[in-house]
Structures are given as structure tokens and as C-alpha cells.
Amino acid sequence: MRKSKITFEPATKAHVREFYGDRYFKSFRGHVAVRDGKVIGIAGLGFEKGYMLLFSSIKDEMRPFKKYIVKAVRVLGQMVNDVKYPITAVADRREALSEKLLTGIGFIFTGLLTDDGDKVFRREP
């Protein structure tokens, strides 16, 4: 049996609702990863308390698809490069490659940690 292809689409409110459920989520601009009609990853840029934030999250279903994860990072990298505003991101310590991915698209560790102990990164235009 052949593995299904993953596609990337601009995120809509319906995608956000499918991925996160009915939990409130602030507005953002981003993309989703879709496999067999189901959202299995989401990422984008949004504003929170005066800061532009980069975020991403994937479901376990996407983890085996390394090639598509690399493509998603390229899409995020292009979004980041198109923005002429400082961007903040948090490297989730539960995600083994999050720091490497952030530094790969131009983010620098600020020396700050979140209350949960995750590292805070920043990218200047």
C-alpha cells in the first residue's frame, strides 16, 4: 500500500477548528499540512501581546513523513523571510529538532527561558 501524499494549504478557520478543536485561538496567517483530507500539521505567524510569534504543531501522524516536514520548514522559512518585523519563537524542548530548525531559518537564542523551561528565540528582519 502506498503512503498518501501530504499537501500544504493556506490555513482557514475551519482548519484551525479541526486541528485544535473548539479552544479559542488568536488570528494568524499560516498553512496547514493535509493528508487524506485531515489536518495533521499547522504553522504560521500571529501577534500576541505586541509580539509577532512563529508557531508550529504537528500530530503524530505526520512524524514519519520527514520529507514533508522539511518542505513545511521551507514554507515557514519563506514566510519568515517575507516579514519585515522582529519575530519571536519558542523551541519546545519536547521536540528534538526545534532548536535546530529555528536556527536554520535565522533565529538566535535570546538567553531567555519560558516558565516551562523552553528556550526563547528571536529573528530580526
Secondary structure as GFF3:
##gff-version 3
##sequence-region A 1 125
A	DSSP	beta_strand	6	10	.	.	.	ID=ss1
A	DSSP	alpha_helix	13	20	.	.	.	ID=ss2
A	DSSP	beta_strand	28	35	.	.	.	ID=ss3
A	DSSP	beta_strand	38	48	.	.	.	ID=ss4
A	DSSP	beta_strand	51	58	.	.	.	ID=ss5
A	DSSP	three_ten_helix	60	62	.	.	.	ID=ss6
A	DSSP	alpha_helix	66	82	.	.	.	ID=ss7
A	DSSP	beta_strand	87	91	.	.	.	ID=ss8
A	DSSP	alpha_helix	98	104	.	.	.	ID=ss9
A	DSSP	beta_strand	108	113	.	.	.	ID=ss10
A	DSSP	beta_strand	119	123	.	.	.	ID=ss11
###
